[in-house]
């Protein structure tokens, strides 16, 4: 049986992973499930999958988790140390679906033990891509991409040489505000930002999609994972979300990966890799689709894309600062303390403030430096907002 753990089990990616596991439960031994504040869901999944241990990120929710698992024989734990310990438990495959920079440390720990890491936590590559890839190589571990776009690129490269790739095009749905003017965007509400036209995702990633910050992170992730130069990476707006990415080769050919907008495709590919197995996803009817729509992205209305290119050009700790500032600005928007367009403005200001310290071209970046840059960026966002 394949030993697996799911980090971020109660989120949308985690729940889709669990859906696939339950359909073939006899093939898996579930080692660990981790979640946040949704203790009822975490406990129910742990019982359903007979997990060895369930961990909540919040120490104060541990008594509730213990009560929910009473009499099951399933261990209960809480906090960052417990997450790291769970990542060190022997497993063949770990889903890394914790949202944000919080997913970085458990992913690193899993790689130290040679585990196959299915990476849905894009922030790990954005903040510390070279470090993460080096850790995987050091311990003969494998990282499999789970973002739909990067899974599509990964699949498009099967049997191909990266040296023959001319460009990679990742698609963006455009989110709920694709046709909105700059003035309209200034007044966008939280409820409006949480209504994605194509994908069913969690709150934070849905808002990131609306602001195009999600796509900005994916541009950086593409560079880090596939070792491409920034000018090889393009974004095209594709509202239908049927094409997830295209790989362009030096002979002019384009290979597109198509499928219904369902994350179980990318998850299932990583779960069963290197095999392909039946998945419970919609089969596209091309005649019914009729046509595919594409648009150039507008980096004036959605400056996150432009900022991502600045980050790739700067290198060093710029990715850590960019992500931390974005996460903090997103928290402020969710809390109703800033407007929708204020998020990009705050991120740009923090990048400008810290620009002299970011590149470290002649310095070996360490994980401690990443965490320090992360903390500094978060503090600066809060300081800027407080003075506004």
N, C-alpha and C positions, 0 to 999 in steps of 0.2 A: 504493500500500500504506500501511496505517496504521502509523505508528511508535509503538511502545509500550515502556515500561520497567516492571519489576515490582520494587518495593522490599519486601523481606520474602518473597522467592520461595520459600524453603524451609519457610515456615510453612503452616498449614492454608489460609488465604486465598490465599496465593501459589500453592500447589499446585492449588487449585481453579481459579484463574485460568489457570494453565498448561494444565490439562486442557481448558479451553474453547479456548485458543489452538491447541493441537495438533489439534483437530478441524477447524480451518479455517486451517491454518498458512500457506497461500499468500496469505492476506489481510493478513498482518502482517510487519513488519520489527522484530525485537526488538533494541532498542538496548542496554539494560542489565538485568542481573539482580543482585540483592543478597541476601545471606543472612548467617547467623551462623557457627556452628561446624560445621554439616553440610556439609562441603566436598564430599563425594562427591556429594550430591544437587545442590548448586549447580553443580558442574562438569558433571554429566550433563545437567541442564536446559539449561545454556548450550550444550552441544554439540548437543543435540536441536533447539534453537530457533535455532541459528546466531547467537547473541547477539554484539554487538560487544564487550561487556565484561562481566566478572563480578567482583563486589566482595564480599569478606567484611568484616564489621565488625571482625574481630580481626586486628591487625597481625601477630601471631605465627603466624597460619595462612596467610599469603601464600605462603610457599614450597610448602606443600602444594597450594594452589590452582594455582600456576604449573605444578607437576608434572602435576597432573590435566588441565590444558589444553594441555600441551606438544604442539606440532605441529598445533594446530587453527587458529592465527591469531587466537584470541580473546584479547583483553587480560585481564590479571588485576591487581587492585588491592586495597588493604585500608585500613581506617581511616575515620574521620569525614570527613577532607578528600576522600577518594576518593568517598564517598557524595554529598557536596555537588557535586562535579564531575560526577558521573553525572546528578544531578538537573538540572543545567544543560544537558545535552546535548539537542539538538533532539528533541522527541517530541510526538506528537499527544495521547497519553493515558498517564498514569502511575498505576499502582496503588500506593497508599500503605498497605502492610500490615505495616510494621515495628511490633512490639509495644512499647507504652509511650511515654514522653516522647522516646525516642530518634528517633521518627519525625517530630518537629516540624521540625527544621532542614531535612531534605531536602524536606519538603512546602513549606516557605516558599520554598526555592530554586526549585522547580518552578514555583510561582505567579509568581515574578518574570519568568519567560520566557513567560507566557501559556498555559502548558500546562493541559489539562483534567486535574484531579486527582480520581481515584476514591479516596475517603477511607474506608478501613477502620480507620485509626488514630484511634480516638475520642478518644484523649488529646490530640490537637492542638486540638480544639475545646474540650475541658474545661479545658485549661491556658491557652490563648491564643485563644479563639474570636473575639473582636472584632478582634484583630490579624490573624488568618488571613483572615477575611472581608474586611477592609479591603485586605489585600494582593491578594486575588483581584480585587476591584473596581478597584484601582489599575492592574492590568495586563490587565484585560479577560479574566481567566482564569475558568474555571468549576470549582466543586467539586461533585462528584456523590457522594451518600451511598452507602456500601456495607454498613454495618450493616443487617441484615435489617429491623429496626424502622424505621429512618430512610428506607431505600429504600421501604418500604411507605407511609410518610407522604408521601414525595415523589411517589410514583405516585398516591396518593389525592388529591393537590392539582392534578393535571394538569387544566387547564381551569377551575380554581377560584381564588377570591381568598382570600388569607390573612386578610383582614379579615372574612371570613364564617365563619371557623373559631371555634367555641366552645370546643372541647377536643380534645386528642389523647390517645389511650389506647395506651400501648405494653404489649405482653404480656411476661410472664416465665414461663419453664417451671417455676420453683420449684427447679430443680436436683435433685441427689440427696438433699438434706436437707429437702425441702419439708414433710414430716410429722414431722420430728424435734423433740423437746423441747429446751429450752434446756440441760438437763443432758446430753443426748445430744450436742448440738453441741459442748460443751466437750471431749468426747473424740473428736471426728471426726479420722480419720487422713488423711494425704496420699493414700493409695491410694483411700480412699472418696470424697474430694473430687474425684478425677480421673475418676470414672465418671458421665458425664452421661447422663440417661435418654433424651434426644431428639436432641441435636446431636453431631456429630463435630468436635471443635475441638482446638486446642493445649492444652498443660497449663495455662498461666497463665490463659487466658480461661475454661477449664473450672472452675478453682478460683474465679475471680471470679464465675462463675455460681452456684456452690454457696453463696457468701457473700452473693450479691446485689450485690456491688460492681460487677459488670458492668452491672447494671440501673441502679445509682446513677449511673454514668458516663453512661449513655444518657439519663437524665433531664436531666442538665446539657447534654448534646450536643443534645438536642431543643430546649431553650431557646435555645441559641446559634445553631443552624443555621436554625431557622424563625422566630426572633424572637418567641417566645411568652413569656407571663408564667408564672412557676412554678405559679400556681393553675390554669392551663389544661392542665397536664400530669398525667396519671394513669397508674398502673400497675395491671394486673390479672394475676393468676397464671392461666395457661392451660397446664396440664401437657402437652397434646398438641402444642403449638407449631405449630398449623396456621394460626392467625390471628397475623400478625406485628405489626399495629398497626391502629388504627381512627381515623378522622378524624370528629369530630362537628361539625356545622354549626349555625348559629344557628336554623335552622328545625327542629332536633331530629333531623335525619337523621344516621345513622352509616354511613360507608363503610368496610368492612373489606377488608383485603388478605389473601388466603388463599393458601397454597401449602405444599408439603411442606417439612419442615425441612432445606433444602439450600441452602448459601450460594451455589451457582452461579446461583441465580435472581437474587439482588441483584447479583452480580458481572456476570452476563450483561446485565442491564438497563443497568448503567453502561457496560459495554464497547460495547454497540450503540446506546446512546441517541443521538438521539431515536427510533430505530427499535426495534421488537420483532422478535426472530428466534427461530427454534426453539432450544430448550435441552434438554439431556439430563437433565431432572428428572422425578420421578414426577408423574403426573397424579392428583389426588385423586379417590377414589371416595366421594362423600358418603354414599351409602347404606351403604357398608361402615363408614364412621366412625360413623354412627348418631347421635351426639350430641357436643356440645362442652362441656367442663368449665371453669368459671371459679371463682376464689376471690379474696377480698380479701388483699392482702399483709399479713404480720405484721411491723410495723416494730420490735416488741420483740425478737423472735427474730433479725431481720435488720436491725440498726440502720443499715446502710449507706444505706438508702433515706431515713431521717430525716436523716442527715448530709448527703446530697445536697441536700435542701431547705434546710438551713442554709447550705450553700455558695452556692446560688443567691441566697438572701436577702442574704448578705454581699457577694457580687460581688468585683470587683477581683482580687486574687491568690489568693483562697480556692480556686479550682479547681486552681491549680498546686500549692498545699500539699496539698490533698486527694489528688490523684493521686500525688504524690511519696511521701506518707506511706503510701498504699495499696500502691504498688509495693514499697517497702522492707519493709513488714510482710509482704507476700506472699513476698518473698525469704526472710525469717526463718522463715516457716511451712514453705516448701519445704525449707529447710535443717534443719528439725526443732528450731529454737531457741525457737519459741513455739507455743501451741496455736491451734486454729482460731478461737475466739472472741476471742483476744487481738488479732487483726488489727484488728477494729473498735474495740476499746478503745484501742489505740495511736493510730489515726487520730484518734479523738475527742479524745484528750489533746493531740495536736500542734495540732489546730485550735483548741483552747481556749488553749493557750500562745501561739499566734501571732495570736490574734483581733484584738488592738489594732493590728497592723501590716498586716492583710489587705485591708481595704476600699479604702483610698486613693481615696475618693470624689472628691477634688478634684485628683487627680494623674493625668497621662496615663501609663497603663501601657505599658512597653516590653518588648521581648523579653528584654533583659538583666535586667530586674526579675523576669520569669517564671523565668529560669534561677537567679537568686539565691534566690528563694523555694523553688524546687525543691530546691536544694542544702541550704538551711537545714532544710527539713522532713525530708529524709532523715537529716541529722545528728541531729536531735532524736529521731526514731524509734529510732535506734541507741543514743543516750544513755539513753533511757527503758528500752530493753530491757536494757542493760548493768547498770542499777541495780535491775532487778526481782529 
